[in-house]
Amino acid sequence: MCGKISYCKAKLGPFAEFLMVPSERIHSMDIPEPIGHFYYHSRVQDVEDQVEKVDGHYRSQAKIQLAVLKSLIKS
């Protein structure tokens, strides 16, 4: 990594906007298992794991929004 803070904004309709940061930036809280490597096309290096890799802005945004909607339905 280059050491710069990176983030992703995901807009969910006109009412909600989420800001996501890479999990390596979060040190003091329990976080759930990852559901995907989003914006994988802009990666610095390949990741060898079983987590889904999602390329492209629109596909990444769609997957993020779907995950948020699913979590809201489960609640």
Buried (B, 14 or more C-beta within 10 A) or exposed (E): EEEEEEEBEBEBEEEEEEEEEEEEEEEEEEEEEEBBBBBBEEEEEEEEEEEEBBBEEEBBBEBBBEBBEEEEEEE
